[in-house]
Amino acid sequence: MTDKNVIIVITDIQILREVLPSIIEWMDKLTGDVKTILLHVKTDIKTNIINETQLKELMKEFAQHGIRTKLKQRTGSLSKEIIREAREIGAFAILMSSDSRAGLSKALATTLIEELIRYAPCPVVVFKPKLLKFSEKI
């Protein structure tokens, strides 16, 4: 059994909550001592500001599913700080959520994902919310 350091990047709490079941399912398959870091990077971009209360609530949600987390906050460039954290802790994987619906956030998410895939020292797993469920009629 080996230690596995997993980073879960927080860019949008609402989307992260939508994909939480998929993240939990993925994490449940890991063996060994899994250490999970919820990483929030404060940037100059003023969209989707996340406060301390929201971060603590998110930690509780993960704990309810048996995933103990440690919260880390950094300030700076989103991709650079995620990559720096991954290198410093010897990350096994970086998990993040992304919503491909449209708009500026889509362009920023695409750029971030491309940079992480190119420069991260570990795999990057992107979880997308399901826009339609099989039980829904279209």
C-alpha positions in Angstrom: 0.0 0.0 0.0 1.4 3.3 -1.0 0.5 6.9 0.0 -1.5 8.8 -2.5 -1.7 12.6 -2.3 -4.8 13.8 -4.3 -5.5 17.4 -5.0 -9.1 18.5 -5.6 -9.1 21.9 -7.2 -11.9 24.3 -6.1 -12.8 26.7 -8.9 -16.6 26.6 -8.7 -18.3 25.1 -5.6 -21.6 24.7 -7.3 -20.1 22.6 -10.2 -17.9 20.7 -7.8 -21.0 19.7 -5.7 -22.7 18.5 -8.9 -19.8 16.2 -9.7 -19.2 15.2 -6.0 -20.8 11.7 -6.5 -18.4 11.0 -9.4 -15.4 12.2 -7.4 -16.4 10.1 -4.4 -16.8 7.0 -6.7 -13.3 7.6 -8.2 -11.7 8.1 -4.8 -13.3 5.0 -3.3 -11.3 2.9 -5.8 -8.0 4.1 -4.5 -6.0 1.9 -2.2 -3.4 2.8 0.3 -3.2 5.8 2.5 -5.0 8.6 0.6 -4.4 12.2 1.6 -6.8 14.7 0.1 -6.1 18.4 -0.3 -8.9 20.8 -1.3 -7.0 23.5 -3.1 -8.4 27.0 -3.5 -6.3 29.5 -5.4 -7.2 33.2 -5.0 -6.6 35.0 -8.3 -7.2 38.4 -9.6 -10.2 37.2 -11.6 -13.3 38.5 -9.8 -15.7 35.8 -11.0 -17.2 33.2 -8.7 -15.6 34.4 -5.4 -15.5 31.7 -2.7 -15.6 32.5 1.0 -14.4 30.7 4.1 -17.9 29.5 5.1 -18.4 27.9 1.7 -15.0 26.2 1.9 -15.8 24.8 5.4 -19.2 23.5 4.2 -17.5 21.8 1.3 -15.0 20.1 3.6 -18.0 18.8 5.7 -19.6 17.4 2.6 -16.5 15.4 1.7 -16.2 14.2 5.4 -19.8 13.0 5.2 -18.7 10.7 2.4 -15.7 9.4 4.4 -13.1 11.6 2.6 -11.0 13.5 5.1 -9.6 16.6 3.6 -7.2 19.4 4.4 -7.9 22.8 3.0 -5.0 24.7 1.4 -5.3 28.2 -0.1 -2.8 29.9 -2.4 -2.7 33.2 -4.1 -1.5 33.8 -7.7 -1.9 32.2 -11.1 -4.3 29.3 -11.0 -2.4 26.9 -13.2 1.0 27.8 -11.7 -0.2 27.4 -8.1 -1.9 24.1 -8.8 1.2 22.7 -10.5 3.4 24.1 -7.7 1.3 22.3 -5.0 1.3 19.1 -7.0 5.1 19.1 -7.2 5.5 20.0 -3.6 3.4 17.2 -2.3 4.2 14.6 -4.9 0.6 14.5 -6.1 -0.8 11.2 -7.3 -3.6 13.0 -9.2 -5.2 16.4 -9.6 -9.0 16.3 -9.7 -11.2 19.2 -10.9 -14.6 20.0 -12.1 -15.5 21.8 -15.3 -18.7 23.0 -16.8 -18.5 23.2 -20.6 -21.8 25.1 -21.0 -20.5 28.4 -22.5 -19.1 31.8 -21.9 -15.9 33.2 -20.5 -15.6 30.5 -17.8 -15.5 27.9 -20.6 -12.5 29.6 -22.2 -10.7 30.0 -18.8 -11.4 26.3 -17.9 -10.2 25.1 -21.3 -6.9 27.0 -20.9 -6.4 25.8 -17.3 -7.1 22.2 -18.2 -4.7 22.4 -21.2 -1.9 23.9 -19.0 -2.4 21.3 -16.2 -2.3 18.4 -18.7 0.8 19.8 -20.3 2.8 20.7 -17.1 1.4 18.9 -14.1 3.7 16.1 -12.7 0.7 13.7 -12.4 -2.6 12.8 -14.1 -5.3 15.4 -14.3 -8.9 14.1 -14.0 -11.7 16.4 -15.1 -15.2 15.7 -13.9 -18.1 17.3 -15.8 -21.7 17.6 -14.6 -24.2 15.5 -16.4 -26.5 17.8 -18.3 -29.1 15.1 -18.9 -30.0 12.1 -16.7 -31.2 8.9 -18.2 -34.4 9.2 -16.2 -35.2 12.5 -17.7 -37.3 12.7 -20.9 -36.0 14.9 -23.7 
